[in-house]
Each structure stands twice: as structure tokens, then as C-alpha cells.
Amino acid sequence: MKYGKTGLFGIILVIIALLISMYFMFNTKALIPAGYDLAIHGIVISRTLMIAFTLYLVSKLGYFLLNKKD
């Protein structure tokens, strides 16, 4: 597979965004700032947003790979 400079840069950005969202999805301690230990509703909302964002990125990546012109 050959990618141009912009295509490779785009793939790297998508992978970085996917890894960051997966990190926050599994490491909930990173979502709680100091002094807000009882913010359970915020954790649930944040995790839900991260799951939605991850699924969105995966679906966009899948559509990109399916519709890619060789």
C-alpha cells in the first residue's frame, strides 16, 4: 500500500485519536480531576462520550477503507 504524505498523516491522526479515546474509556481515574472524587455521573457521561467517539472513528475508518480508490 502506498500513501501520500497527507494520507499517512491522516491515518496517524485517526490512530492517535482512537488510542486516546480508548485510554480514557478504560482508565476512568484520568477523567476525575483532583477534588471531584464523588463525580460519578461525570464519569458515566465521559465514558459514554468516549465510547460514542471511538465507534464513530472506527466506522469512519471502515468507510474510508471500503471506499478507497486504488
PDB file with SEQRES, HELIX, SHEET and CRYST1 records, atoms N, CA, C and O in Angstrom:
SEQRES   1 A   70  MET LYS TYR GLY LYS THR GLY LEU PHE GLY ILE ILE LEU          
SEQRES   2 A   70  VAL ILE ILE ALA LEU LEU ILE SER MET TYR PHE MET PHE          
SEQRES   3 A   70  ASN THR LYS ALA LEU ILE PRO ALA GLY TYR ASP LEU ALA          
SEQRES   4 A   70  ILE HIS GLY ILE VAL ILE SER ARG THR LEU MET ILE ALA          
SEQRES   5 A   70  PHE THR LEU TYR LEU VAL SER LYS LEU GLY TYR PHE LEU          
SEQRES   6 A   70  LEU ASN LYS LYS ASP                                          
HELIX    1 AA1 LYS A    5  PHE A   26  1                                  22    
HELIX    2 AA2 THR A   28  LEU A   31  5                                   4    
HELIX    3 AA3 ILE A   40  LEU A   66  1                                  27    
CRYST1    1.000    1.000    1.000  90.00  90.00  90.00 P 1           1          
ATOM      1  N   MET A   1       0.834  -1.176   0.000  1.00  0.00           N  
ATOM      2  CA  MET A   1       0.000   0.000   0.000  1.00  0.00           C  
ATOM      3  C   MET A   1       0.879   1.240   0.000  1.00  0.00           C  
ATOM      4  O   MET A   1       1.817   1.358   0.789  1.00  0.00           O  
ATOM      5  N   LYS A   2       0.562   2.153  -0.891  1.00  0.00           N  
ATOM      6  CA  LYS A   2       1.288   3.411  -0.938  1.00  0.00           C  
ATOM      7  C   LYS A   2       0.354   4.524  -0.514  1.00  0.00           C  
ATOM      8  O   LYS A   2      -0.772   4.625  -1.003  1.00  0.00           O  
ATOM      9  N   TYR A   3       0.820   5.347   0.385  1.00  0.00           N  
ATOM     10  CA  TYR A   3       0.066   6.503   0.832  1.00  0.00           C  
ATOM     11  C   TYR A   3       0.891   7.735   0.534  1.00  0.00           C  
ATOM     12  O   TYR A   3       2.120   7.711   0.612  1.00  0.00           O  
ATOM     13  N   GLY A   4       0.204   8.813   0.192  1.00  0.00           N  
ATOM     14  CA  GLY A   4       0.896  10.083   0.069  1.00  0.00           C  
ATOM     15  C   GLY A   4       1.190  10.624   1.459  1.00  0.00           C  
ATOM     16  O   GLY A   4       0.817  10.027   2.468  1.00  0.00           O  
ATOM     17  N   LYS A   5       1.857  11.750   1.490  1.00  0.00           N  
ATOM     18  CA  LYS A   5       2.192  12.333   2.792  1.00  0.00           C  
ATOM     19  C   LYS A   5       0.944  12.713   3.571  1.00  0.00           C  
ATOM     20  O   LYS A   5       0.887  12.525   4.786  1.00  0.00           O  
ATOM     21  N   THR A   6      -0.057  13.248   2.879  1.00  0.00           N  
ATOM     22  CA  THR A   6      -1.274  13.654   3.583  1.00  0.00           C  
ATOM     23  C   THR A   6      -2.089  12.447   4.022  1.00  0.00           C  
ATOM     24  O   THR A   6      -2.709  12.478   5.085  1.00  0.00           O  
ATOM     25  N   GLY A   7      -2.100  11.373   3.217  1.00  0.00           N  
ATOM     26  CA  GLY A   7      -2.841  10.174   3.594  1.00  0.00           C  
ATOM     27  C   GLY A   7      -2.245   9.498   4.812  1.00  0.00           C  
ATOM     28  O   GLY A   7      -2.972   9.043   5.696  1.00  0.00           O  
ATOM     29  N   LEU A   8      -0.934   9.432   4.859  1.00  0.00           N  
ATOM     30  CA  LEU A   8      -0.259   8.833   6.009  1.00  0.00           C  
ATOM     31  C   LEU A   8      -0.472   9.676   7.260  1.00  0.00           C  
ATOM     32  O   LEU A   8      -0.687   9.142   8.348  1.00  0.00           O  
ATOM     33  N   PHE A   9      -0.412  10.990   7.099  1.00  0.00           N  
ATOM     34  CA  PHE A   9      -0.642  11.889   8.233  1.00  0.00           C  
ATOM     35  C   PHE A   9      -2.068  11.751   8.756  1.00  0.00           C  
ATOM     36  O   PHE A   9      -2.288  11.768   9.967  1.00  0.00           O  
ATOM     37  N   GLY A  10      -3.032  11.615   7.857  1.00  0.00           N  
ATOM     38  CA  GLY A  10      -4.424  11.425   8.269  1.00  0.00           C  
ATOM     39  C   GLY A  10      -4.633  10.124   9.018  1.00  0.00           C  
ATOM     40  O   GLY A  10      -5.357  10.085  10.013  1.00  0.00           O  
ATOM     41  N   ILE A  11      -4.002   9.058   8.545  1.00  0.00           N  
ATOM     42  CA  ILE A  11      -4.119   7.764   9.223  1.00  0.00           C  
ATOM     43  C   ILE A  11      -3.490   7.826  10.606  1.00  0.00           C  
ATOM     44  O   ILE A  11      -4.034   7.271  11.561  1.00  0.00           O  
ATOM     45  N   ILE A  12      -2.349   8.495  10.721  1.00  0.00           N  
ATOM     46  CA  ILE A  12      -1.695   8.637  12.029  1.00  0.00           C  
ATOM     47  C   ILE A  12      -2.582   9.412  12.989  1.00  0.00           C  
ATOM     48  O   ILE A  12      -2.684   9.049  14.161  1.00  0.00           O  
ATOM     49  N   LEU A  13      -3.227  10.478  12.512  1.00  0.00           N  
ATOM     50  CA  LEU A  13      -4.112  11.260  13.379  1.00  0.00           C  
ATOM     51  C   LEU A  13      -5.320  10.449  13.837  1.00  0.00           C  
ATOM     52  O   LEU A  13      -5.727  10.550  14.994  1.00  0.00           O  
ATOM     53  N   VAL A  14      -5.890   9.654  12.952  1.00  0.00           N  
ATOM     54  CA  VAL A  14      -7.037   8.818  13.326  1.00  0.00           C  
ATOM     55  C   VAL A  14      -6.622   7.781  14.357  1.00  0.00           C  
ATOM     56  O   VAL A  14      -7.357   7.533  15.313  1.00  0.00           O  
ATOM     57  N   ILE A  15      -5.457   7.174  14.177  1.00  0.00           N  
ATOM     58  CA  ILE A  15      -4.984   6.162  15.128  1.00  0.00           C  
ATOM     59  C   ILE A  15      -4.695   6.792  16.483  1.00  0.00           C  
ATOM     60  O   ILE A  15      -5.012   6.203  17.516  1.00  0.00           O  
ATOM     61  N   ILE A  16      -4.098   7.981  16.492  1.00  0.00           N  
ATOM     62  CA  ILE A  16      -3.824   8.668  17.759  1.00  0.00           C  
ATOM     63  C   ILE A  16      -5.123   9.002  18.482  1.00  0.00           C  
ATOM     64  O   ILE A  16      -5.231   8.795  19.691  1.00  0.00           O  
ATOM     65  N   ALA A  17      -6.111   9.518  17.751  1.00  0.00           N  
ATOM     66  CA  ALA A  17      -7.400   9.844  18.371  1.00  0.00           C  
ATOM     67  C   ALA A  17      -8.080   8.592  18.909  1.00  0.00           C  
ATOM     68  O   ALA A  17      -8.689   8.627  19.979  1.00  0.00           O  
ATOM     69  N   LEU A  18      -7.982   7.500  18.183  1.00  0.00           N  
ATOM     70  CA  LEU A  18      -8.577   6.242  18.631  1.00  0.00           C  
ATOM     71  C   LEU A  18      -7.898   5.727  19.889  1.00  0.00           C  
ATOM     72  O   LEU A  18      -8.575   5.266  20.809  1.00  0.00           O  
ATOM     73  N   LEU A  19      -6.577   5.795  19.946  1.00  0.00           N  
ATOM     74  CA  LEU A  19      -5.850   5.336  21.131  1.00  0.00           C  
ATOM     75  C   LEU A  19      -6.146   6.203  22.350  1.00  0.00           C  
ATOM     76  O   LEU A  19      -6.297   5.682  23.455  1.00  0.00           O  
ATOM     77  N   ILE A  20      -6.229   7.511  22.163  1.00  0.00           N  
ATOM     78  CA  ILE A  20      -6.533   8.401  23.286  1.00  0.00           C  
ATOM     79  C   ILE A  20      -7.931   8.130  23.823  1.00  0.00           C  
ATOM     80  O   ILE A  20      -8.126   8.067  25.037  1.00  0.00           O  
ATOM     81  N   SER A  21      -8.905   7.970  22.934  1.00  0.00           N  
ATOM     82  CA  SER A  21     -10.263   7.710  23.414  1.00  0.00           C  
ATOM     83  C   SER A  21     -10.370   6.352  24.092  1.00  0.00           C  
ATOM     84  O   SER A  21     -11.115   6.207  25.061  1.00  0.00           O  
ATOM     85  N   MET A  22      -9.637   5.350  23.600  1.00  0.00           N  
ATOM     86  CA  MET A  22      -9.651   4.049  24.266  1.00  0.00           C  
ATOM     87  C   MET A  22      -8.962   4.119  25.627  1.00  0.00           C  
ATOM     88  O   MET A  22      -9.387   3.447  26.566  1.00  0.00           O  
ATOM     89  N   TYR A  23      -7.906   4.921  25.747  1.00  0.00           N  
ATOM     90  CA  TYR A  23      -7.227   5.090  27.033  1.00  0.00           C  
ATOM     91  C   TYR A  23      -8.181   5.682  28.069  1.00  0.00           C  
ATOM     92  O   TYR A  23      -8.268   5.184  29.191  1.00  0.00           O  
ATOM     93  N   PHE A  24      -8.888   6.734  27.696  1.00  0.00           N  
ATOM     94  CA  PHE A  24      -9.815   7.350  28.639  1.00  0.00           C  
ATOM     95  C   PHE A  24     -11.017   6.462  28.916  1.00  0.00           C  
ATOM     96  O   PHE A  24     -11.621   6.555  29.985  1.00  0.00           O  
ATOM     97  N   MET A  25     -11.370   5.604  27.970  1.00  0.00           N  
ATOM     98  CA  MET A  25     -12.502   4.713  28.181  1.00  0.00           C  
ATOM     99  C   MET A  25     -12.178   3.660  29.238  1.00  0.00           C  
ATOM    100  O   MET A  25     -13.046   3.291  30.029  1.00  0.00           O  
ATOM    101  N   PHE A  26     -10.945   3.179  29.258  1.00  0.00           N  
ATOM    102  CA  PHE A  26     -10.575   2.133  30.202  1.00  0.00           C  
ATOM    103  C   PHE A  26      -9.942   2.662  31.482  1.00  0.00           C  
ATOM    104  O   PHE A  26      -9.975   1.973  32.501  1.00  0.00           O  
ATOM    105  N   ASN A  27      -9.372   3.851  31.465  1.00  0.00           N  
ATOM    106  CA  ASN A  27      -8.738   4.431  32.645  1.00  0.00           C  
ATOM    107  C   ASN A  27      -9.612   5.574  33.156  1.00  0.00           C  
ATOM    108  O   ASN A  27      -9.410   6.732  32.789  1.00  0.00           O  
ATOM    109  N   THR A  28     -10.579   5.241  33.999  1.00  0.00           N  
ATOM    110  CA  THR A  28     -11.516   6.259  34.460  1.00  0.00           C  
ATOM    111  C   THR A  28     -10.901   7.206  35.478  1.00  0.00           C  
ATOM    112  O   THR A  28     -11.435   8.293  35.700  1.00  0.00           O  
ATOM    113  N   LYS A  29      -9.812   6.832  36.092  1.00  0.00           N  
ATOM    114  CA  LYS A  29      -9.157   7.730  37.053  1.00  0.00           C  
ATOM    115  C   LYS A  29      -8.625   8.982  36.363  1.00  0.00           C  
ATOM    116  O   LYS A  29      -8.525  10.036  36.992  1.00  0.00           O  
ATOM    117  N   ALA A  30      -8.286   8.883  35.091  1.00  0.00           N  
ATOM    118  CA  ALA A  30      -7.780  10.043  34.356  1.00  0.00           C  
ATOM    119  C   ALA A  30      -8.886  11.052  34.072  1.00  0.00           C  
ATOM    120  O   ALA A  30      -8.598  12.215  33.788  1.00  0.00           O  
ATOM    121  N   LEU A  31     -10.144  10.631  34.144  1.00  0.00           N  
ATOM    122  CA  LEU A  31     -11.266  11.531  33.887  1.00  0.00           C  
ATOM    123  C   LEU A  31     -11.701  12.303  35.121  1.00  0.00           C  
ATOM    124  O   LEU A  31     -12.476  13.253  35.010  1.00  0.00           O  
ATOM    125  N   ILE A  32     -11.220  11.915  36.295  1.00  0.00           N  
ATOM    126  CA  ILE A  32     -11.627  12.563  37.544  1.00  0.00           C  
ATOM    127  C   ILE A  32     -10.548  13.554  37.960  1.00  0.00           C  
ATOM    128  O   ILE A  32      -9.442  13.142  38.309  1.00  0.00           O  
ATOM    129  N   PRO A  33     -10.844  14.856  37.930  1.00  0.00           N  
ATOM    130  CA  PRO A  33      -9.851  15.818  38.423  1.00  0.00           C  
ATOM    131  C   PRO A  33      -9.746  15.754  39.944  1.00  0.00           C  
ATOM    132  O   PRO A  33     -10.636  15.233  40.617  1.00  0.00           O  
ATOM    133  N   ALA A  34      -8.666  16.280  40.468  1.00  0.00           N  
ATOM    134  CA  ALA A  34      -8.451  16.269  41.923  1.00  0.00           C  
ATOM    135  C   ALA A  34      -9.555  17.070  42.608  1.00  0.00           C  
ATOM    136  O   ALA A  34      -9.909  18.161  42.162  1.00  0.00           O  
ATOM    137  N   GLY A  35     -10.087  16.525  43.680  1.00  0.00           N  
ATOM    138  CA  GLY A  35     -11.124  17.202  44.438  1.00  0.00           C  
ATOM    139  C   GLY A  35     -12.532  16.837  44.019  1.00  0.00           C  
ATOM    140  O   GLY A  35     -13.489  17.252  44.672  1.00  0.00           O  
ATOM    141  N   TYR A  36     -12.686  16.083  42.961  1.00  0.00           N  
ATOM    142  CA  TYR A  36     -14.009  15.691  42.493  1.00  0.00           C  
ATOM    143  C   TYR A  36     -14.144  14.173  42.531  1.00  0.00           C  
ATOM    144  O   TYR A  36     -14.511  13.557  41.530  1.00  0.00           O  
ATOM    145  N   ASP A  37     -13.856  13.582  43.653  1.00  0.00           N  
ATOM    146  CA  ASP A  37     -13.902  12.125  43.769  1.00  0.00           C  
ATOM    147  C   ASP A  37     -15.321  11.569  43.731  1.00  0.00           C  
ATOM    148  O   ASP A  37     -15.509  10.383  43.459  1.00  0.00           O  
ATOM    149  N   LEU A  38     -16.309  12.396  43.995  1.00  0.00           N  
ATOM    150  CA  LEU A  38     -17.688  11.918  44.025  1.00  0.00           C  
ATOM    151  C   LEU A  38     -18.434  12.210  42.726  1.00  0.00           C  
ATOM    152  O   LEU A  38     -19.661  12.118  42.688  1.00  0.00           O  
ATOM    153  N   ALA A  39     -17.724  12.555  41.678  1.00  0.00           N  
ATOM    154  CA  ALA A  39     -18.355  12.918  40.408  1.00  0.00           C  
ATOM    155  C   ALA A  39     -18.603  11.674  39.556  1.00  0.00           C  
ATOM    156  O   ALA A  39     -18.041  11.540  38.468  1.00  0.00           O  
ATOM    157  N   ILE A  40     -19.432  10.779  40.045  1.00  0.00           N  
ATOM    158  CA  ILE A  40     -19.695   9.519  39.351  1.00  0.00           C  
ATOM    159  C   ILE A  40     -20.494   9.750  38.074  1.00  0.00           C  
ATOM    160  O   ILE A  40     -20.248   9.090  37.064  1.00  0.00           O  
ATOM    161  N   HIS A  41     -21.448  10.681  38.107  1.00  0.00           N  
ATOM    162  CA  HIS A  41     -22.255  10.941  36.917  1.00  0.00           C  
ATOM    163  C   HIS A  41     -21.389  11.492  35.791  1.00  0.00           C  
ATOM    164  O   HIS A  41     -21.624  11.196  34.620  1.00  0.00           O  
ATOM    165  N   GLY A  42     -20.407  12.277  36.140  1.00  0.00           N  
ATOM    166  CA  GLY A  42     -19.487  12.798  35.135  1.00  0.00           C  
ATOM    167  C   GLY A  42     -18.665  11.703  34.486  1.00  0.00           C  
ATOM    168  O   GLY A  42     -18.367  11.760  33.293  1.00  0.00           O  
ATOM    169  N   ILE A  43     -18.298  10.698  35.282  1.00  0.00           N  
ATOM    170  CA  ILE A  43     -17.539   9.567  34.733  1.00  0.00           C  
ATOM    171  C   ILE A  43     -18.396   8.788  33.750  1.00  0.00           C  
ATOM    172  O   ILE A  43     -17.923   8.392  32.685  1.00  0.00           O  
ATOM    173  N   VAL A  44     -19.643   8.571  34.101  1.00  0.00           N  
ATOM    174  CA  VAL A  44     -20.542   7.822  33.223  1.00  0.00           C  
ATOM    175  C   VAL A  44     -20.749   8.578  31.913  1.00  0.00           C  
ATOM    176  O   VAL A  44     -20.712   7.985  30.835  1.00  0.00           O  
ATOM    177  N   ILE A  45     -20.966   9.877  32.012  1.00  0.00           N  
ATOM    178  CA  ILE A  45     -21.159  10.684  30.807  1.00  0.00           C  
ATOM    179  C   ILE A  45     -19.887  10.709  29.973  1.00  0.00           C  
ATOM    180  O   ILE A  45     -19.943  10.580  28.750  1.00  0.00           O  
ATOM    181  N   SER A  46     -18.741  10.875  30.625  1.00  0.00           N  
ATOM    182  CA  SER A  46     -17.473  10.917  29.894  1.00  0.00           C  
ATOM    183  C   SER A  46     -17.183   9.594  29.209  1.00  0.00           C  
ATOM    184  O   SER A  46     -16.739   9.572  28.061  1.00  0.00           O  
ATOM    185  N   ARG A  47     -17.428   8.503  29.895  1.00  0.00           N  
ATOM    186  CA  ARG A  47     -17.180   7.188  29.298  1.00  0.00           C  
ATOM    187  C   ARG A  47     -18.125   6.951  28.119  1.00  0.00           C  
ATOM    188  O   ARG A  47     -17.717   6.401  27.096  1.00  0.00           O  
ATOM    189  N   THR A  48     -19.370   7.359  28.259  1.00  0.00           N  
ATOM    190  CA  THR A  48     -20.319   7.209  27.161  1.00  0.00           C  
ATOM    191  C   THR A  48     -19.887   8.020  25.950  1.00  0.00           C  
ATOM    192  O   THR A  48     -19.973   7.545  24.818  1.00  0.00           O  
ATOM    193  N   LEU A  49     -19.424   9.237  26.183  1.00  0.00           N  
ATOM    194  CA  LEU A  49     -18.947  10.062  25.076  1.00  0.00           C  
ATOM    195  C   LEU A  49     -17.714   9.452  24.417  1.00  0.00           C  
ATOM    196  O   LEU A  49     -17.579   9.503  23.195  1.00  0.00           O  
ATOM    197  N   MET A  50     -16.820   8.880  25.207  1.00  0.00           N  
ATOM    198  CA  MET A  50     -15.631   8.251  24.638  1.00  0.00           C  
ATOM    199  C   MET A  50     -15.992   7.011  23.822  1.00  0.00           C  
ATOM    200  O   MET A  50     -15.397   6.768  22.772  1.00  0.00           O  
ATOM    201  N   ILE A  51     -16.958   6.228  24.292  1.00  0.00           N  
ATOM    202  CA  ILE A  51     -17.396   5.058  23.530  1.00  0.00           C  
ATOM    203  C   ILE A  51     -18.027   5.498  22.214  1.00  0.00           C  
ATOM    204  O   ILE A  51     -17.758   4.909  21.167  1.00  0.00           O  
ATOM    205  N   ALA A  52     -18.867   6.532  22.265  1.00  0.00           N  
ATOM    206  CA  ALA A  52     -19.502   7.025  21.043  1.00  0.00           C  
ATOM    207  C   ALA A  52     -18.463   7.569  20.067  1.00  0.00           C  
ATOM    208  O   ALA A  52     -18.555   7.319  18.865  1.00  0.00           O  
ATOM    209  N   PHE A  53     -17.483   8.305  20.569  1.00  0.00           N  
ATOM    210  CA  PHE A  53     -16.441   8.857  19.712  1.00  0.00           C  
ATOM    211  C   PHE A  53     -15.591   7.752  19.096  1.00  0.00           C  
ATOM    212  O   PHE A  53     -15.225   7.832  17.924  1.00  0.00           O  
ATOM    213  N   THR A  54     -15.276   6.725  19.874  1.00  0.00           N  
ATOM    214  CA  THR A  54     -14.488   5.605  19.357  1.00  0.00           C  
ATOM    215  C   THR A  54     -15.251   4.859  18.269  1.00  0.00           C  
ATOM    216  O   THR A  54     -14.682   4.518  17.231  1.00  0.00           O  
ATOM    217  N   LEU A  55     -16.529   4.606  18.500  1.00  0.00           N  
ATOM    218  CA  LEU A  55     -17.327   3.928  17.484  1.00  0.00           C  
ATOM    219  C   LEU A  55     -17.457   4.772  16.221  1.00  0.00           C  
ATOM    220  O   LEU A  55     -17.450   4.237  15.111  1.00  0.00           O  
ATOM    221  N   TYR A  56     -17.575   6.081  16.385  1.00  0.00           N  
ATOM    222  CA  TYR A  56     -17.644   6.976  15.235  1.00  0.00           C  
ATOM    223  C   TYR A  56     -16.345   6.914  14.433  1.00  0.00           C  
ATOM    224  O   TYR A  56     -16.376   6.830  13.205  1.00  0.00           O  
ATOM    225  N   LEU A  57     -15.203   6.956  15.125  1.00  0.00           N  
ATOM    226  CA  LEU A  57     -13.918   6.897  14.428  1.00  0.00           C  
ATOM    227  C   LEU A  57     -13.722   5.567  13.709  1.00  0.00           C  
ATOM    228  O   LEU A  57     -13.237   5.530  12.578  1.00  0.00           O  
ATOM    229  N   VAL A  58     -14.096   4.491  14.361  1.00  0.00           N  
ATOM    230  CA  VAL A  58     -13.936   3.173  13.737  1.00  0.00           C  
ATOM    231  C   VAL A  58     -14.830   3.057  12.506  1.00  0.00           C  
ATOM    232  O   VAL A  58     -14.410   2.515  11.484  1.00  0.00           O  
ATOM    233  N   SER A  59     -16.054   3.560  12.595  1.00  0.00           N  
ATOM    234  CA  SER A  59     -16.944   3.486  11.437  1.00  0.00           C  
ATOM    235  C   SER A  59     -16.441   4.367  10.297  1.00  0.00           C  
ATOM    236  O   SER A  59     -16.508   3.963   9.137  1.00  0.00           O  
ATOM    237  N   LYS A  60     -15.942   5.560  10.604  1.00  0.00           N  
ATOM    238  CA  LYS A  60     -15.397   6.425   9.555  1.00  0.00           C  
ATOM    239  C   LYS A  60     -14.163   5.792   8.914  1.00  0.00           C  
ATOM    240  O   LYS A  60     -13.985   5.874   7.699  1.00  0.00           O  
ATOM    241  N   LEU A  61     -13.322   5.168   9.716  1.00  0.00           N  
ATOM    242  CA  LEU A  61     -12.140   4.491   9.185  1.00  0.00           C  
ATOM    243  C   LEU A  61     -12.552   3.319   8.295  1.00  0.00           C  
ATOM    244  O   LEU A  61     -11.949   3.087   7.248  1.00  0.00           O  
ATOM    245  N   GLY A  62     -13.573   2.589   8.713  1.00  0.00           N  
ATOM    246  CA  GLY A  62     -14.075   1.483   7.897  1.00  0.00           C  
ATOM    247  C   GLY A  62     -14.633   1.953   6.567  1.00  0.00           C  
ATOM    248  O   GLY A  62     -14.352   1.354   5.529  1.00  0.00           O  
ATOM    249  N   TYR A  63     -15.433   3.034   6.586  1.00  0.00           N  
ATOM    250  CA  TYR A  63     -15.956   3.584   5.341  1.00  0.00           C  
ATOM    251  C   TYR A  63     -14.831   4.086   4.443  1.00  0.00           C  
ATOM    252  O   TYR A  63     -14.885   3.928   3.224  1.00  0.00           O  
ATOM    253  N   PHE A  64     -13.817   4.687   5.048  1.00  0.00           N  
ATOM    254  CA  PHE A  64     -12.678   5.162   4.270  1.00  0.00           C  
ATOM    255  C   PHE A  64     -11.965   4.000   3.591  1.00  0.00           C  
ATOM    256  O   PHE A  64     -11.613   4.083   2.414  1.00  0.00           O  
ATOM    257  N   LEU A  65     -11.755   2.930   4.327  1.00  0.00           N  
ATOM    258  CA  LEU A  65     -11.056   1.783   3.751  1.00  0.00           C  
ATOM    259  C   LEU A  65     -11.899   1.070   2.693  1.00  0.00           C  
ATOM    260  O   LEU A  65     -11.354   0.535   1.727  1.00  0.00           O  
ATOM    261  N   LEU A  66     -13.225   1.057   2.868  1.00  0.00           N  
ATOM    262  CA  LEU A  66     -14.087   0.417   1.878  1.00  0.00           C  
ATOM    263  C   LEU A  66     -14.200   1.235   0.596  1.00  0.00           C  
ATOM    264  O   LEU A  66     -14.254   0.673  -0.498  1.00  0.00           O  
ATOM    265  N   ASN A  67     -14.236   2.543   0.725  1.00  0.00           N  
ATOM    266  CA  ASN A  67     -14.442   3.410  -0.429  1.00  0.00           C  
ATOM    267  C   ASN A  67     -13.144   3.947  -1.017  1.00  0.00           C  
ATOM    268  O   ASN A  67     -13.174   4.822  -1.882  1.00  0.00           O  
ATOM    269  N   LYS A  68     -12.020   3.442  -0.566  1.00  0.00           N  
ATOM    270  CA  LYS A  68     -10.721   3.927  -1.031  1.00  0.00           C  
ATOM    271  C   LYS A  68     -10.507   3.529  -2.486  1.00  0.00           C  
ATOM    272  O   LYS A  68     -10.776   2.397  -2.888  1.00  0.00           O  
ATOM    273  N   LYS A  69     -10.023   4.474  -3.251  1.00  0.00           N  
ATOM    274  CA  LYS A  69      -9.706   4.206  -4.657  1.00  0.00           C  
ATOM    275  C   LYS A  69      -8.248   3.787  -4.761  1.00  0.00           C  
ATOM    276  O   LYS A  69      -7.373   4.431  -4.181  1.00  0.00           O  
ATOM    277  N   ASP A  70      -7.982   2.725  -5.485  1.00  0.00           N  
ATOM    278  CA  ASP A  70      -6.599   2.256  -5.656  1.00  0.00           C  
ATOM    279  C   ASP A  70      -5.913   2.953  -6.803  1.00  0.00           C  
ATOM    280  O   ASP A  70      -4.747   2.677  -7.083  1.00  0.00           O  
TER     281      ASP A  70                                                      
END                                                                             
